[in-house]
Amino acid sequence: MSDKLIIFDTTLRDGEQSPGASMTKDEKLRIARQLERLKVDVIEAGFAASSNGDFEAVQQIANHIKESTVCSLSRANDRDISRAAEALKGAARARIHTFIATSALHMEKKLRMTPDQVLEQAKLSVRFARNLVADVEFSPEDGYRSDVDFLCRVLEAVIDEGATTINVPDTVGYAVPELYGHFIKTLRERIPNADKAVWSVHCHNDLGMAVANSLAGVKIGGARQIECTINGLGERAGNCSLEEVVMAVKTRRDYYGLDVGIDARHIVAASRMVSQTTGFVVQPNKAVVGANAFAHASGIHQDGVLKARDTYEIMRAEDVGWSANKIVLGKLSGRNAFKQRLQELGVQLGSEVEVNTAFARFKELADRKSEIFDEDILALVNDESVTAEREQYGFVSLSQKSETGERPHASIVFTVEGREVQSQSDGNGPVDASLKAIEAEVKSGAEMVLYSVNAISGSTESQGEVTVRLQNSGRVVNGVGSDPDIVVASAKAYLSALNKLQSKADRVAAQG
């Protein structure tokens, strides 16, 4: 077996299935470029057949990414597979990832197909995909809960049809590490042509064991591809976390004996970008990328680290992209310095007009905030990307009054399709009053299901980053806004979410 572990990132597909994590086409491309910089082997860019928006996102990523393999998911039917192949035409390296459920529960209740029908459909889909691209991955959905004998029949057949990667998903997060590892091992030992494909694991985190299960699939089962997401993003409790499996394999190479091609120095930048784009805040004690991952509060620990770093640290913070917060730019910084810093952060804006707009917003922020951190720049650019594509609503100005014993009042000016409108309202607090003032004019009828505030950097002068999650007519969207004034950030986030609700792009959730 190879001693190279393939890292397959599905942040842009499975990760995007988190309620409210839907991204715009430009946001997806920005994250894909950061994943390429991270040297991810395979980027699952989306599910091309699910919507025109997803098709265009996969197509755009395929046209721009040159170092990583670009993959599109598809159900096991000719329409989905053709759509995926069409979207991937411009890719330097293309992969079609097709799937069909194989567990008795899914076949009976969801597919309403017999095992023989599923077997035949799996064979036909891989055969069809193999005629369109050289690299085909097959996944038996709910594979871990499937009958072993039947699963062996299906997987042997699809390898015969030309599948180059076999992925065995724990779709519902039911597995435990030792059993899952031996499950993969059993499949590989029983299937005669198992050596003709790379074996992959895809684990969900419902019981908090996605990383452990994935690593067991590698160590015990002999898998050589792990499917994962930045920050463990994903539907329900999330997916296997890329940063955790990568650093586990790198830090414990003595045990795993495997190499990974990931440039770990870009992990933290990728984590921040995904967090700020989706509005899913990283918990402080999250392994590798959490704010406290390399912090030491205990006096004994602090003393030990000062004397010898490896007394309490098994990896270096700078190896994954952490560095001491420092001022990188200020109000006197020029456009070229700003552009250079964007490049260092892995941000590529599409045109000079976008660069000029972002720079103007940077100068405006620098006039209000003396210290500009990397996090501020990422928030500024991400905020701009949300409004640049389709801005039905845009923030102009806000004034609010709040004092003890008086009911807070807010007055806001914002644009509706380019036309300025003014609205005002009272509320339980300045944020509540501001958002009620917007809703009084817009009358969206949306329900707020999440309001979250996060400090972008660690001081009272920090920008506040607000996430607002709205739900309306079955759609769930996130809006993110940032500003040194938390009330303004809240209004921006609410308007951002309203803009996303206006989008007609539909998402069809795929399981894998």
Order of alpha helices (4+ residues) and beta strands (2+ residues): beta-alpha-beta-alpha-beta-alpha-beta-alpha-beta-alpha-beta-alpha-beta-alpha-beta-alpha-alpha-beta-alpha-alpha-alpha-alpha-alpha-beta-beta-beta-alpha-beta-beta-beta-alpha
